[in-house]
Each structure stands twice: as C-alpha cells, then as structure tokens.
Amino acid sequence: MMNCFLKEKKEIAEGTVLFTFDVPDAGLSYVPGQYVCLKLDLRFPDEKGPKRYFSIVNSPEKHGRIEIATRVSDTGFKQTLDALQPGDAGEITEIGGKFVLPEDAALEMVMVAGGVGVTPFKCMLDHLIRAGENRRVTLLYSNKNKATTAFYEDFLRLEASGCPEKVFFVMTRDDAWPGPKGRLNADFIRENIPGFQSKQFMVAGPPNFVGGITKALEELEISNVRLEKFFGY
Ligand SMILES: Cc1cc2nc3c(=O)[nH]c(=O)nc-3n(C[C@H](O)[C@H](O)[C@H](O)COP(=O)(O)OP(=O)(O)OC[C@H]3O[C@@H](n4cnc5c(N)ncnc54)[C@H](O)[C@@H]3O)c2cc1C
C-alpha cells in the first residue's frame, strides 16, 4: 500500500479528467502499460465499493507521480474522486498487469484504443520518446467525436516526433470530422495497415470495444494480439 496525494486535476476532453497524484513512497515502480488500484475514503455511497483500477497515464520517467484519466460519472467513487482537492489523500493498494510493450523491440506494433482505453498507450508512447527507443508503431484511436478525444494534441505531437509513425483518429459520431468515420473494423485495418498480419496488435478499452476488435482481428487471421479490457465499463 502507498499513500498518494492529489496534486492537480484537469479536464482534458469533454467529460474526461486527468488526475495527477504525488506518490512520495520511494518504492513506486512500474512498467508502461500497467495499472494502479486506487482506494478512496468514499464521500458518497457506491455499491461497487471504494476501489477502481486505472491504467497509468504518465511514463515512469516522471518520477514520484501517478496520473490517471477517466470519464467522471455519477457513481459514488467517481464523485468522490472529482471532489478531491489538492493535498487530499488516497491509497494505491496494488500496481500490476501484463499489458506491456513486447520484449522484441523490432516487432512492428498496432495499438488500438477505444475512448479512455488510450491511457496505457499514452504511457507507452511517452516512454518510448523519452527513452529514445526506436519502435515502429501505428495508433488507431476510436472516439465518439473530436471533443471527447482525450490527448488529441499530445498524440499529434508524439506523431510529429516519429512515435507513433501514424495516428488514425476515427470518430463514430462526428459529421464535421474530416478524417475517417464509423466503427473500427476488419475493412479499416485491411485498407490502412499494410502488412497487418505480421504485426503485434495491442487493444485496450471497454469490454464491448475490445470484443468487437477481437472479432475483426480473428476475421483477418491476426494471431499476435494482446488485450486489456477495462472491466467496470
Ligand atoms: C486493467 C484495468 C484498467 C482500467 N483503466 C481505466 C482507465 O485508465 N480509465 C478509466 O476510466 N477506467 C479504467 N478502468 C475501468 C475502471 O476501473 C472502472 O471500472 C470504470 O472507470 C467504471 O467506473 P464506475 O464503476 O465508477 O462507473 P461509471 O464510470 O459510471 O461507468 C459504469 C457504467 O457507465 C456506462 N458507461 C460509461 N462510460 C462508458 C463507456 N465509455 N463505454 C461503455 N459504457 C460506459 C456503462 O453503463 C457502465 O456500466 C480499468 C479497468 C481495468 C480492469
């Protein structure tokens, strides 16, 4: 168990808030892609209890800190989280997960994110840039519309730095969006990802999203797949 203290919170897209916690414990250690279990003293009742899992947003190079991003809803936990003021405490009861970068740095990767499921990829990509690691990555990032797309500018900046090599922002309900629209599916991957069958796919998001992409990848006979389901959504 480690104590954490809210440093700041910031709305990064419509309905999505980034919470930054200071973690003074010298034992804080994780690999990009892993999650924390955050426990709060509930100020509002919540039938699912005082804990939730969140993928870590910030790369480990930002020492002594944990950032998480979530859609703020009306559950007691989310309302408690949103009511925290700078200096207020929470507990990190667990850090773990196997959804991490493949050991083979030469493997070309396709990251596929549904909404807030982009959090572990933000961490991995920031880490690759900061560590100067050269990997070939494409990011497919699905959202309802541009306004709800978290880290939009950050991913453009990362793309300009070369990792990912290419970001496809795909909107399911945004008539004004000039780029790709509709659901991410097998056709989209076939048309936009040359050599897809030999690439390592990593998929993260709400269980429904991950289930849909899994079917598309099966249809395309892609076998090199890692999944992170955000259970609870
Ligand atoms: C390994 C792991 C990592 C996770 N990482 C994150 C993370 O980085 N950020 C994060 O926000 N959550 C993450 N989660 C999920 C998180 O733990 C919560 O379960 C989730 O945020 C729901 O919170 P809530 O129970 O307070 O309910 P709410 O936020 O109210 O969501 C629950 C209900 O709201 C509806 N709903 C709201 N938004 C959606 C949506 N986008 N898609 C589908 N249904 C929706 C559904 O009806 C759902 O049952 C992760 C879960 C796991 C297991």
The ligand as an SDF file (V2000), in Angstrom:
LIG
                    3D

 53 58  0  0  0  0  0  0  0  0999 V2000
   -6.8990   -3.1640  -16.0400 C   0  0  0  0  0  0  0  0  0  0  0  0
   -7.9360   -2.0510  -15.9990 C   0  0  0  0  0  0  0  0  0  0  0  0
   -7.5690   -0.7710  -16.3580 C   0  0  0  0  0  0  0  0  0  0  0  0
   -8.5080    0.2620  -16.3430 C   0  0  0  0  0  0  0  0  0  0  0  0
   -8.1140    1.5160  -16.6990 N   0  0  0  0  0  0  0  0  0  0  0  0
   -9.0380    2.5260  -16.7090 C   0  0  0  0  0  0  0  0  0  0  0  0
   -8.6500    3.8600  -17.1010 C   0  0  0  0  0  0  0  0  0  0  0  0
   -7.4830    4.1380  -17.4270 O   0  0  0  0  0  0  0  0  0  0  0  0
   -9.6200    4.8130  -17.1030 N   0  0  0  0  0  0  0  0  0  0  0  0
  -10.9430    4.5260  -16.7510 C   0  0  0  0  0  0  0  0  0  0  0  0
  -11.7790    5.4310  -16.7810 O   0  0  0  0  0  0  0  0  0  0  0  0
  -11.3000    3.3030  -16.3760 N   0  0  0  0  0  0  0  0  0  0  0  0
  -10.3950    2.2900  -16.3460 C   0  0  0  0  0  0  0  0  0  0  0  0
  -10.7760    1.0260  -15.9570 N   0  0  0  0  0  0  0  0  0  0  0  0
  -12.1920    0.8240  -15.5230 C   0  0  0  0  0  0  0  0  0  0  0  0
  -12.3710    1.3740  -14.1150 C   0  0  0  0  0  0  0  0  0  0  0  0
  -11.7410    0.5150  -13.1690 O   0  0  0  0  0  0  0  0  0  0  0  0
  -13.8640    1.4930  -13.7710 C   0  0  0  0  0  0  0  0  0  0  0  0
  -14.4490    0.2260  -13.6960 O   0  0  0  0  0  0  0  0  0  0  0  0
  -14.6010    2.3380  -14.7730 C   0  0  0  0  0  0  0  0  0  0  0  0
  -13.9880    3.6060  -14.8650 O   0  0  0  0  0  0  0  0  0  0  0  0
  -16.0810    2.4750  -14.4000 C   0  0  0  0  0  0  0  0  0  0  0  0
  -16.1920    3.2660  -13.2490 O   0  0  0  0  0  0  0  0  0  0  0  0
  -17.5010    3.2940  -12.3580 P   0  0  0  0  0  0  0  0  0  0  0  0
  -17.7430    1.9320  -11.7960 O   0  0  0  0  0  0  0  0  0  0  0  0
  -17.3130    4.3540  -11.3310 O   0  0  0  0  0  0  0  0  0  0  0  0
  -18.7280    3.5490  -13.2930 O   0  0  0  0  0  0  0  0  0  0  0  0
  -19.0440    4.5710  -14.4880 P   0  0  0  0  0  0  0  0  0  0  0  0
  -17.8990    5.4680  -14.7950 O   0  0  0  0  0  0  0  0  0  0  0  0
  -20.3570    5.2210  -14.1840 O   0  0  0  0  0  0  0  0  0  0  0  0
  -19.2540    3.5440  -15.6820 O   0  0  0  0  0  0  0  0  0  0  0  0
  -20.0510    2.4030  -15.4810 C   0  0  0  0  0  0  0  0  0  0  0  0
  -21.2760    2.3980  -16.3510 C   0  0  0  0  0  0  0  0  0  0  0  0
  -21.4170    3.5870  -17.1390 O   0  0  0  0  0  0  0  0  0  0  0  0
  -21.6650    3.2780  -18.5000 C   0  0  0  0  0  0  0  0  0  0  0  0
  -20.5150    3.7650  -19.2910 N   0  0  0  0  0  0  0  0  0  0  0  0
  -19.8770    4.9280  -19.0350 C   0  0  0  0  0  0  0  0  0  0  0  0
  -18.8900    5.1460  -19.9200 N   0  0  0  0  0  0  0  0  0  0  0  0
  -18.8700    4.1030  -20.7610 C   0  0  0  0  0  0  0  0  0  0  0  0
  -18.0610    3.7710  -21.8750 C   0  0  0  0  0  0  0  0  0  0  0  0
  -17.0430    4.5510  -22.3060 N   0  0  0  0  0  0  0  0  0  0  0  0
  -18.3090    2.6240  -22.5210 N   0  0  0  0  0  0  0  0  0  0  0  0
  -19.3110    1.8130  -22.0930 C   0  0  0  0  0  0  0  0  0  0  0  0
  -20.0920    2.0790  -21.0440 N   0  0  0  0  0  0  0  0  0  0  0  0
  -19.8960    3.2190  -20.3730 C   0  0  0  0  0  0  0  0  0  0  0  0
  -21.9330    1.8390  -18.5180 C   0  0  0  0  0  0  0  0  0  0  0  0
  -23.3220    1.6640  -18.3980 O   0  0  0  0  0  0  0  0  0  0  0  0
  -21.2270    1.2820  -17.3180 C   0  0  0  0  0  0  0  0  0  0  0  0
  -21.8340    0.1300  -16.7660 O   0  0  0  0  0  0  0  0  0  0  0  0
   -9.8500   -0.0120  -15.9590 C   0  0  0  0  0  0  0  0  0  0  0  0
  -10.2110   -1.3010  -15.5750 C   0  0  0  0  0  0  0  0  0  0  0  0
   -9.2870   -2.3270  -15.5890 C   0  0  0  0  0  0  0  0  0  0  0  0
   -9.6950   -3.7070  -15.1680 C   0  0  0  0  0  0  0  0  0  0  0  0
  1  2  1  0
  2  3  1  0
  2 52  2  0
  3  4  2  0
  4  5  1  0
  4 50  1  0
  5  6  2  0
  6  7  1  0
  6 13  1  0
  7  8  2  0
  7  9  1  0
  9 10  1  0
 10 11  2  0
 10 12  1  0
 12 13  2  0
 13 14  1  0
 14 15  1  0
 14 50  1  0
 15 16  1  0
 16 17  1  0
 16 18  1  0
 18 19  1  0
 18 20  1  0
 20 21  1  0
 20 22  1  0
 22 23  1  0
 23 24  1  0
 24 25  2  0
 24 26  1  0
 24 27  1  0
 27 28  1  0
 28 29  2  0
 28 30  1  0
 28 31  1  0
 31 32  1  0
 32 33  1  0
 33 34  1  0
 33 48  1  0
 34 35  1  0
 35 36  1  0
 35 46  1  0
 36 37  1  0
 36 45  1  0
 37 38  2  0
 38 39  1  0
 39 40  1  0
 39 45  2  0
 40 41  1  0
 40 42  2  0
 42 43  1  0
 43 44  2  0
 44 45  1  0
 46 47  1  0
 46 48  1  0
 48 49  1  0
 50 51  2  0
 51 52  1  0
 52 53  1  0
M  END
$$$$
